[in-house]
Amino acid sequence: MTTQTLPAAAAGRFTIGGDLDVARLGYGAMQLTGPGIWGDPADPDEAVRVLRRAVELGVDLIDTADSYGPFVSELLIKKALHPYPDGLVIATKAGLTRAGPDDWRPLARPEYLRQQCELSLRHLGLERIDLYQLHRIDAKVPLEDQVGELVLLQQEGKIRHIGLSEVSVEQIEQCRRLATIVSVQNLYNIANRSAEDVLSHCEKENLGFIPWFPIATGELARPGGPLATAAEQHGASPAQLALAWLLRRSPVMLPIPGTSRVSHLEENVAAAEIRLTDEEFQALADAV
């Protein structure tokens, strides 16, 4: 095995929860659905090809959620990859419900989380979900009830590890008093680092940090801008440089860029092989 045949391996590895060893560049399966993250994709066959190609490239962390479609993403993953190869980690989430395209509403009552976990197990064709994440904390439900239900599902062997999404440092610590938390998924990219304190906390506690929307570049990618200039010097795209910057930023960083096209997937995974110099990394860090 070489990084030429498995380019995702060039990203290095991280062990989630002490026993889930994954390449640090994964794949996010949200964009496999229809417009507004609703319904079936325009090209289901290409969606299957994307998933299979991701694994061929060495990606062994695929992130999805029950609300992507809803369930469309999970069903495509099963269609494309089941029976799953050894070492492939499927992470999914519950805690957001859908009423239509681009409509997301927190819902994390214990009975709902249990129902969605059971459905995800069925749709993914799994007996146990390796990483089950609370998609959003529901302000209308006591936190101990939400996290407590995930702990019960864990004790029943239906989930292996518990993760969180879109949380503050304070919320992480509140949840850690109720359960063992192994990962956090927050909005973070080179242009938007509002979750910097959460990332730093994850580094300190050795929690996997999964940045969603990882290849947003904002004004940094404008012609003549710092990201565009660095990308040109590396013979790469600004999006590839943005991913390379994230991988360099922290050893707990687990970017999961998503796409619905094989060509774009291959471009994203190739970013794992880009090495930024100290000066390039700092220049980009200081540009925002």
NORRA-V669425 format. One record per backbone hydrogen bond with DSSP energy under -1.0 kcal/mol. CO is the residue of the C=O (numbers start at 0). NH is the residue of the N-H. Records with the same first field share a line. If there is no record, write none. Layout:
# NORRA-V669425
CO = NH, NH
This chain:
# NORRA-V669425
1 = 5
5 = 8
6 = 9
7 = 10
8 = 11
11 = 23
13 = 21
15 = 18, 19
19 = 15
21 = 13
26 = 62
28 = 31
29 = 32
33 = 36
35 = 101
36 = 68
38 = 33
42 = 46
43 = 47
44 = 48
45 = 49
46 = 50
47 = 51
48 = 52
49 = 53
50 = 54
51 = 55
52 = 56
53 = 58
54 = 57
56 = 7
59 = 88
60 = 26
61 = 90
62 = 28
64 = 67
65 = 70
66 = 68
67 = 72
68 = 38
70 = 74
71 = 75
72 = 76
73 = 77
74 = 78
75 = 79
76 = 80
77 = 81
84 = 87
88 = 61
90 = 63
91 = 132
92 = 65
93 = 134
94 = 106
96 = 104
99 = 102
104 = 96
108 = 112
109 = 113
110 = 114
111 = 115
112 = 116
113 = 117
114 = 118
115 = 119
116 = 120
117 = 121
118 = 122
119 = 123
120 = 124, 125
128 = 159
129 = 160
130 = 91
131 = 162
132 = 93
133 = 164
137 = 140
141 = 144, 145
142 = 146
143 = 147
144 = 148
145 = 149
146 = 150
147 = 151
148 = 152
149 = 153
150 = 154
151 = 155
152 = 157
153 = 156
157 = 128
160 = 131
161 = 181
162 = 133
163 = 184
167 = 171
168 = 172
169 = 173
170 = 174
171 = 175
174 = 177, 178
181 = 207
182 = 163
183 = 209
184 = 165
185 = 211
191 = 188
192 = 195
194 = 198
195 = 199
196 = 200
197 = 201
198 = 202
199 = 203
200 = 204
201 = 206
207 = 183
208 = 253
211 = 187
212 = 215
216 = 219
217 = 220
218 = 221
219 = 226, 227
221 = 224
224 = 228
225 = 229
226 = 230
227 = 231
228 = 232
229 = 233
230 = 235
236 = 240
237 = 241
238 = 242
239 = 243
240 = 244
241 = 245
242 = 246
243 = 247
244 = 248
245 = 249
249 = 252
251 = 208
254 = 25
256 = 27
260 = 264
261 = 265
262 = 266
263 = 267
264 = 268
265 = 269
267 = 270
268 = 271
269 = 272
270 = 273
276 = 280
277 = 281
278 = 282
279 = 283
280 = 284
281 = 285
